[in-house]
Amino acid sequence: MDFKIYTDFSKLRGKTEEWNTLLSESVTNSPFLRFEFLLPWWETLGGGEWSTGQLHLVTADQDGQLVGIAPLFLTHNRDGQPALMLLGSIEISDYLDLVVRPKDLDAFVEGLLDALAADDSAAWSVLDLYNLLQESVTICALKKAAEKRNWVFSQQRLQPAPYIPLPGDFEAYLAGIDKKQRHEIRRKMRRAKAHEKPVRWYIVKDGDTLEAEIEAFLDLMSKDPQKAVFLTDVMRSHLKTSVRAAFEAGWLQLAFLEVDGVKAAASLNLDYDNRILAYNSGFDPEYLDLSVGWVLLGYILQWANEQGRSEFDFMRGDEQYKYRFGAIDRFVTRVSISR
């Protein structure tokens, strides 16, 4: 493998299609690793999450073909150490990993660590990788390669990332969850349908209205005081860019629930790799009595089953409502390698 280190993201624009094709066959096919997501992430350093950073993105070619990507940048991590971290770290990218096919993983990891050790341009002390799924085969490959070099490997469980396996039938899904919660979901959806004012939900399909729909979503999201603090000007700008990119690439699911024509709840999801990944949401507290957030989620789960999606992924966070809808846990982890 021929390794190359990039310090300028613009020099990779010609590899966009090749990058995304490789990702689709990679050990972890995450939308947060797509070129069109990571480029704007880098341009704003995660919507302002990081104050400084130096791109240190490593690629590997074999026989003229791209076979591996380690999308890294150099910064000081949360422990104050000079660290190489994955682009997308930490808060707004739920699942991260190296981009490499399973058959090339071991060779790529070996070559990657050699390339990083031989490069003097980045004075790093730790390779600090957040948000790898606990079952990622990358973890084992990194551990083996680190121990071979007598580097210190450590792994830390971070957060649960609950998900719902979908059977392909909404009634079968409901039959598989707790009886009390099944009753609550049905009751709330029936009550919304019978409401004196018309209640409807829809998924945004029209590119001409996308900008207005994004603004409406951010307005609903900001009605939560904690989310309002999160939505700084730079973060709002970053999210807008990311949502547009997802729409253009065909994997955005932005859904709204309206009551008498007024947007009462919204869900920003990613319809990716036959899964629905729930990224963020918002609702108007004035419609709390209608449980608009639950009702919209119920409709989306019904749609996802009907469309044959394999799972609904709530991603990181252990909020109780996720488990009431029948979610089961898997976890994201942090892997650190010190030399």
C-alpha positions in Angstrom: 0.0 0.0 0.0 1.2 3.5 -0.9 0.4 5.9 2.0 -0.1 9.6 1.6 -0.8 12.3 4.2 -3.0 15.3 3.3 -3.0 18.6 5.1 -5.4 20.3 2.7 -8.9 18.9 2.3 -9.4 20.6 -1.1 -6.8 18.4 -2.7 -9.2 15.4 -2.0 -12.2 16.8 -3.9 -11.4 14.7 -6.9 -11.7 11.5 -4.8 -15.3 12.2 -3.6 -16.9 9.3 -5.5 -14.1 6.9 -4.9 -14.2 7.8 -1.2 -17.9 7.2 -0.8 -17.7 4.0 -2.8 -15.0 2.7 -0.5 -17.1 3.7 2.5 -20.1 1.7 1.2 -17.9 -1.4 1.4 -16.1 -0.4 4.6 -16.0 -2.0 8.0 -18.4 0.7 9.2 -20.6 2.4 6.6 -21.6 5.5 8.5 -23.0 8.7 6.9 -20.8 10.7 9.3 -17.8 9.4 7.3 -19.1 10.4 3.9 -17.0 13.0 2.1 -19.9 15.5 1.9 -20.3 15.3 5.7 -16.7 15.5 6.7 -15.7 18.4 4.4 -18.1 21.0 6.0 -17.3 19.4 9.4 -13.6 20.3 8.8 -14.4 23.8 7.5 -16.1 24.7 10.8 -14.2 22.3 13.1 -17.4 20.6 14.1 -19.5 23.7 14.2 -17.0 25.3 16.6 -16.5 22.3 18.8 -12.7 22.6 18.3 -10.9 25.9 18.4 -7.8 24.7 16.5 -6.9 21.8 14.4 -4.4 20.7 11.7 -5.6 18.3 9.0 -3.6 15.0 9.0 -5.7 12.8 6.7 -4.0 9.6 5.6 -4.9 7.6 2.5 -3.6 4.3 1.1 -3.6 3.4 -2.6 -3.0 -0.1 -4.0 -2.6 -0.7 -7.7 -3.8 2.8 -8.4 -7.0 2.3 -6.3 -8.0 3.9 -3.0 -8.1 1.2 -0.4 -8.0 3.0 3.0 -8.7 6.3 4.6 -7.8 7.5 8.1 -9.6 10.9 8.3 -7.5 12.4 11.1 -6.7 15.8 12.4 -4.2 17.0 15.0 -5.4 18.9 18.1 -5.3 18.9 21.9 -7.8 16.4 23.1 -10.1 16.7 26.1 -7.2 15.6 28.3 -5.0 18.3 27.0 -2.7 15.9 25.1 -1.5 16.5 21.5 -3.7 14.0 19.8 -4.6 12.6 16.4 -8.4 12.3 16.3 -11.0 11.3 13.8 -12.7 14.0 11.8 -16.2 14.3 13.1 -15.1 14.0 16.8 -16.9 14.2 19.1 -20.4 15.7 19.6 -22.1 15.8 16.3 -21.0 12.5 14.6 -22.4 9.5 16.3 -20.5 6.7 14.6 -16.9 7.0 13.4 -14.2 4.6 12.2 -11.4 4.1 9.6 -12.6 3.8 6.1 -11.3 0.4 4.7 -12.7 -2.9 3.5 -12.6 -5.8 6.0 -10.2 -7.7 3.8 -7.7 -4.8 3.8 -8.1 -3.8 7.4 -5.1 -5.5 9.0 -2.6 -4.4 6.3 -4.0 -0.8 6.3 -3.8 -0.5 10.1 -0.2 -1.8 10.1 0.8 0.6 7.4 -1.1 3.5 9.0 0.7 3.2 12.3 4.1 2.9 10.5 3.2 6.1 8.4 2.2 8.0 11.5 5.3 6.9 13.4 7.6 7.9 10.5 6.0 11.3 10.0 7.7 14.2 11.9 5.2 16.9 10.8 2.7 16.1 13.5 3.9 16.0 17.1 1.2 13.7 18.5 1.4 11.6 21.7 -1.9 9.7 21.4 -4.1 8.4 18.7 -7.5 9.2 20.3 -10.5 7.7 18.4 -14.0 8.4 19.7 -17.4 6.9 18.7 -16.3 3.6 17.3 -19.1 1.0 17.6 -18.1 -1.5 20.2 -18.4 -4.4 17.7 -16.2 -2.7 15.1 -13.4 -5.1 13.9 -11.2 -2.0 13.7 -10.7 -2.2 17.5 -9.1 -5.6 17.4 -6.9 -4.7 14.5 -5.7 -1.5 16.3 -5.0 -3.4 19.5 -3.0 -6.1 17.7 -0.9 -3.5 15.8 -0.3 -1.3 18.9 0.8 -4.2 21.1 3.2 -5.4 18.3 4.9 -2.0 18.6 4.8 -2.0 22.5 2.5 1.0 22.3 -0.2 1.4 25.0 -3.7 0.5 23.9 -6.8 1.3 25.9 -10.5 1.1 25.3 -13.3 2.9 27.1 -17.0 2.4 26.8 -18.7 5.7 26.2 -22.5 5.9 25.6 -25.3 3.5 24.7 -26.7 3.8 21.2 -30.1 2.2 21.4 -31.8 0.8 18.2 -34.9 -1.0 17.2 -34.7 -4.0 14.8 -37.7 -3.6 12.5 -39.7 -6.7 11.4 -41.2 -5.0 8.3 -44.7 -4.8 9.7 -45.8 -2.0 12.1 -48.3 -4.3 14.0 -45.6 -6.9 14.4 -43.2 -4.3 15.8 -45.8 -3.1 18.3 -46.5 -6.7 19.3 -42.9 -7.1 20.2 -42.6 -4.3 22.8 -43.9 -3.8 26.3 -47.7 -4.1 26.5 -48.1 -0.8 28.4 -46.0 1.1 25.9 -47.7 -0.5 23.0 -51.0 0.7 24.3 -49.6 4.2 24.9 -48.3 4.5 21.3 -51.5 3.4 19.8 -53.6 5.6 22.1 -51.6 8.7 21.3 -51.7 8.1 17.6 -55.4 7.5 17.6 -56.0 10.6 19.7 -54.0 12.7 17.2 -56.0 11.2 14.3 -59.3 12.1 16.0 -58.2 15.6 17.1 -60.7 18.4 16.3 -58.0 20.1 14.2 -56.4 18.3 11.3 -53.1 16.5 12.1 -50.8 15.4 9.4 -47.2 14.4 8.9 -44.9 14.5 5.9 -41.3 14.0 4.8 -39.7 16.9 3.0 -39.2 16.1 -0.7 -39.2 19.5 -2.4 -35.8 21.0 -2.9 -37.4 24.4 -3.5 -38.8 24.5 0.0 -35.8 22.9 1.7 -34.3 26.1 3.1 -37.6 27.2 4.7 -38.0 23.7 6.1 -34.5 23.7 7.6 -35.2 27.0 9.3 -38.5 25.7 10.7 -36.7 22.6 12.0 -34.1 24.7 13.8 -36.8 27.0 15.2 -38.5 24.0 16.7 -35.3 22.5 18.0 -34.4 25.8 19.7 -37.6 25.7 21.8 -35.6 23.3 24.0 -33.4 25.6 26.2 -30.4 23.2 26.1 -30.6 22.8 22.4 -30.9 26.6 22.0 -27.6 27.0 23.7 -26.1 24.3 21.4 -27.4 26.2 18.3 -24.7 28.9 18.1 -24.5 30.8 14.9 -21.6 28.7 13.6 -23.4 25.4 14.6 -26.6 26.5 12.9 -24.6 27.3 9.7 -22.9 23.9 9.9 -26.1 22.0 10.4 -27.7 23.8 7.4 -24.8 22.8 5.2 -24.9 19.2 6.4 -28.6 18.9 5.9 -28.4 20.3 2.4 -25.6 17.9 1.6 -27.6 14.9 2.9 -30.7 16.0 0.8 -28.6 16.4 -2.4 -27.1 12.9 -1.8 -30.5 11.4 -1.2 -30.2 10.2 2.4 -32.0 13.0 4.3 -35.3 12.3 6.1 -36.6 15.6 7.5 -40.1 15.0 8.8 -42.7 17.3 10.3 -46.0 16.9 12.2 -48.5 19.7 11.6 -51.6 20.6 13.7 -54.0 22.7 11.7 -51.2 23.6 9.3 -48.8 24.7 12.1 -45.6 22.8 12.5 -45.7 21.2 16.0 -42.9 18.6 15.9 -40.0 17.8 13.6 -37.5 14.9 13.3 -34.2 15.2 11.5 -33.2 11.6 10.4 -30.8 10.0 8.0 -32.3 7.4 5.7 -29.0 5.6 5.0 -28.0 2.0 4.2 -31.5 0.7 4.7 -31.6 2.1 8.2 -33.2 5.2 9.7 -30.8 7.1 12.0 -32.5 9.6 14.3 -30.2 12.6 14.4 -32.1 15.3 16.2 -35.7 16.5 16.9 -37.7 19.4 18.2 -41.3 20.2 19.2 -43.4 23.1 20.2 -44.3 22.9 23.9 -47.7 24.4 23.2 -48.7 21.1 21.7 -47.4 19.0 24.6 -50.9 17.7 25.4 -51.0 16.0 22.0 -47.7 14.2 22.6 -46.6 15.4 19.2 -43.1 14.1 19.4 -44.4 10.5 20.2 -47.0 10.7 17.5 -44.5 11.8 14.8 -42.1 9.0 15.9 -44.9 6.5 15.7 -45.6 7.6 12.1 -42.0 7.4 11.2 -41.7 3.9 12.6 -44.8 2.8 10.8 -43.3 4.2 7.5 -39.9 2.6 8.2 -41.5 -0.8 8.6 -43.7 -0.4 5.5 -40.6 0.6 3.5 -38.6 -2.4 4.6 -36.0 -0.6 6.6 -34.0 -3.0 8.7 -33.7 -0.9 11.9 -34.4 2.4 13.5 -31.3 3.7 15.2 -31.7 6.3 18.0 -27.9 6.6 18.1 -26.1 8.0 21.1 -27.9 8.7 24.4 -29.9 6.8 27.0 -33.1 8.9 27.0 -36.0 6.8 28.5 -38.4 7.4 25.6 -36.1 5.3 23.4 -36.5 2.2 25.5 -40.3 2.8 25.8 -40.4 2.4 22.0 -38.6 -1.0 22.4 -34.9 0.0 21.7 -32.1 -2.2 22.8 -28.6 -1.1 23.6 -25.3 -1.2 21.7 -22.4 1.0 22.7 -19.9 3.4 21.3 -16.4 3.3 22.5 -13.2 5.3 22.7 -9.9 3.8 21.7 -6.6 5.4 22.6 -3.1 4.4 21.5 -0.1 6.1 23.1 3.4 5.6 21.8 
